[in-house]
Amino acid sequence: MAFTLKQRKSLETAPPSDAIKTREENGTILSYLEGWYVIQQANHIFGPEHWDRVTLTAQIVWQGRYDGKPACTYTARVRLCIRTKDETIVREGSGVGHGLGAHLGEAHGQALKAAETDATKRALATLGTPFGLTLYDSLPRTKARSEANGKPASESAAKPTNSHAQARPVAPWIVRSANGEAIGAYSSPVLGCSSLRRAIDQTTDPAVLEGLYANNRRFLARLSLQKPNLRDTGERHYSEILTALYQTKLKRLSDASGNRAPAPVNGNNPVRLSDRIPAD
């Protein structure tokens, strides 16, 4: 890279311990750097006039209610251009952001901003340790394990060890094809729902559609159990929406082929819900 000696040294320097924050997610303590901090570091290392960010894409992937309030989720992809004396260095990153507000506009604003910030952090992390690259070197520890050691969760998470007793990462949300192969593994259940919705929309064979649904029953059951608040504006859970979408599509394909569709799952009548869960 065409960075100066001072810049290269800065890119090899890890962030101070007081800059590393922690949060609990599904019983696991995760370490991270705040968005304002990494942007501040980029300005310090490169100079504010020598780098900029462009949002390439921003898309809403879910909109509904959470804990009784309007909520939504965005994904975003950004491109960073860092100008040195000899060249322009380009980095890209993708991120996801969730918003919850008193009204839908507030939720959208929060989610879009959070997605762009997350994508910016991921793009900057590719440049070196001051942007949090080393935070991904170790598995996160659970809150219970940290407290069992007699240390605050934040202290234990900021200084992970190599103990085999560390917690496993949170299991991804896996969507499978009609033959059982994984279509994708997602950190967000909302992205998994969008992937399954898109797979249902694109299937044109009744038998293939039945296989698709059968291989994703585990996904839908886990969704109902672990994410009971994942509902649309009509307070209908996403597992119900996806099931109804499957039933509607299967009936349409079966009618077109002259075959009789199986009875609706759980006795529900098929309804038109293709607009409830946006595809990626």
N, C-alpha and C positions, 0 to 999 in steps of 0.2 A: 504494500500500500504506500501511497505517497504522503503519509502523515509525517509531521516533524518528529524529531527525537522526543520533545516534550510531550507531544500528543501520544506517541507510542507508549511512553512510560505511564501516562495517565490511563491508557486503555488496558494496562496490565495491573492496575491498582484496584483492589476489591473495595466495595463500599464500606463505610464505617458501620459498626454494629448498631449504633443508634438510628441508622437510616433503614435498617431491615425491620419491617413490620410483620406481624403474624395475624392470622385469622383462622377461625375454626370452620371447617366445612365437612359435613357428614362425619363428625367425630374425629377428624384429622386436622392437625395444626399445620398450616401452610405458611411458608415465608415468601415475602414479596417486597418490592420497592414501589412506592407511591408514584403516580404519574407525574406530578409536579416535580418530584425529585429527579427523575431520569431526564426530564426536559431541562431542568436547571443544570445538570451535569453536561448535557449535550451543548448547551450554550457556553459553559465554562471551557470545555475541551476544544470545541470546534469554532466557537464564536457565533453569536446569534445571526450574524449576517452571512455566515458561510454554510448554513444548512437550512433546509425547509422540508415541509411535509405536504404531500398531496393525497387526498382521499380518492382512491381509485373506484371503490364500490362501497355502498352502504345499503343494506337490505334488512327489512323487518322480517323476522322468521316466526314470531309469535306475538299475539295480542289477545289479552283476556283480562281476568281479574285474579289477584293473589291476595289472600287475607282480606278480601272484601274491597280492595282498592284497584283502580285501573293499573295495568301492568303490561309491559311488552319487552321483547328481546330483539336486539339488532346484531348483525354481523357486519364487519367492515374490513376492508383491506387498504392499507396505506403504503405509499412509496416515499422513502427518504432519499434526498439528494444532498450529499456532503461534498462541498467544493474545496479542493486543495489547490496548491500552486500549480500542479501538473495535470490533474484530472478531476472528474466528478465521480464519486463513489456512490453507488445506488444500492439500497437495501429495501426489501419489502417485508411486510408482516400482516397477519390476519388476527383479528380479535373478536370477542363477543362481549356485549354489554347488556345489563338488565336495568330496567327502570320501573319505579313504583312511585306514584304520585297521587295528589288529591284529585287531579283530572288527567285525562288521557294525554293532553299536550305536554304536561309536565313529565309524564312517564316516557314519552317519546324523546324529549330533549335529554333526559338523563341517560336513557339507553344508548342513543346515538353517540353522545359524548363519551360514555364509558367504553363503547366498542372501538371508537377511534383511538382513545387513550391506550387501551389494551393492545391494539394492533401496533401502535407506535412503540410501546415498551418491548414488544416481541421483535420488532425490526431492529431497535437499538441494541437489544441483548446480543445480536449476532456480531456486534463490533467488539465486545470485550466485557471484562469483569465489572467495571463500574456501573454497568447497566443491568446487573443481576444475572449474568450468565452462570456464575458459580452456584446460584441458589438452586439450580436443577441437578447438581451433582449428587445429592443425597436424597434418600426417601424421606418423606415427611413422617413425623412421629405423632402418635395419637395423644389427645389431651390426657386420657387416663394414664398412659405410660409416663408422661412427663410429671404428673402430680404424684405418681407412685414413687418416683425417684426423689421426691421432696424438693423439686425445683419448680418455679413458675413455668407455665406452658410456653410463654414467650421466650424465656431464657433457654429452655431446652430445644425449642424449634430453631432458634438462631444459631445454635451450636450442635448440629446433628452429629451423631456418632455412627460407628460402623457396626453397632450391635445387631445381631440377628433377630433381636426381639422387636425391631422397628415394625411399624404397621405397614401393611400392604397399601399401595395406592388404591383410591376409590375405583371400583370396577367400572369400566366404560359401559355405555349403553350401546349394545350391539344389535344391529338390524341385519337380518339374514334373507337370502334369496329363496326362491322356491325349492332349490336343491339343497338348502341348508348351509351354503357358503356365506361367509360374512360379506355384506355389502359395504359396511362401514362400522367403525367404533367411535363413539362420540362422547366427549366429556359432558355435554349438555343433553338432557333428555329431550329438550325442545328440538334440537338439531336432529336427534334420532327420530322424533315424530315426523319432522319435515321430510326426512329421507324415506321413511316408510310410506308416507302419503304419496310422495313422488313415484315410488315403486308401484303402488296400487294404481295410480293414474296411468302409468305407462304399460301396464300388463294388458294384453289383448286376448289371452287364452284362458278360458274358465278353469281348466285343470291347473295351469301354472298359478293362477290367482289363488286357488285353494291351497296349493303348496306354500305359497308366500305367506298366507295368513297362518297356516298351521305351524310354520317354522318361526313365527314371531309371537306366538301365544305367550311364551315366557317373557318377552319384552313387555307386552301389554299388561301381564299380571304384575310384573315388577313396577311398572308405571303406576298402576292403581294403588299398590301397597306403599311405595316409597314417596310418591308425589301426589298426595290426595288433593292438594290445592291447585293442581295444574288444570285449569278450567277456562272455557271461553267466556265471552260476555254473557252468554245465556246460562252460565253456571253448569255446563255439561262437561264432564271430564274427558280428557283427550283420548283415553282408552276407549270410551264409548263412541266418540266421534270417528275414530279410525275403524272400529268394528262396523259401525253403520255405513261408513264409506265403502268398506269391503263388501258388505252385503248388497248395497246398491249397484256397485260395479259388477258383482257376480251375477245378479239377476239380469242386468242388461246384456251381458255377454252370453248368458245361458239362453235368454230369449232369442237372441240373434242367431245362435247356433241350433236352435230347436230343441235344446236339452232343458230339463227342469232343474232349476236351482235348488240346492239344499235348503232345508228350513233355516230361518234366521237364527243366529246364535243368541242364546239366552231368551228367545222368544221376542226379540225386538223387531219392530218393523223397519225395513230399509227407508232411509230418508236422504234427501239431497243435502250433503254436508261438505261437498268438495271445496267450498270457499272458506271453511272454518279454520283449517290448518294450512297456512301458506307453505309452499315448497321452497327450498333454498333457491 
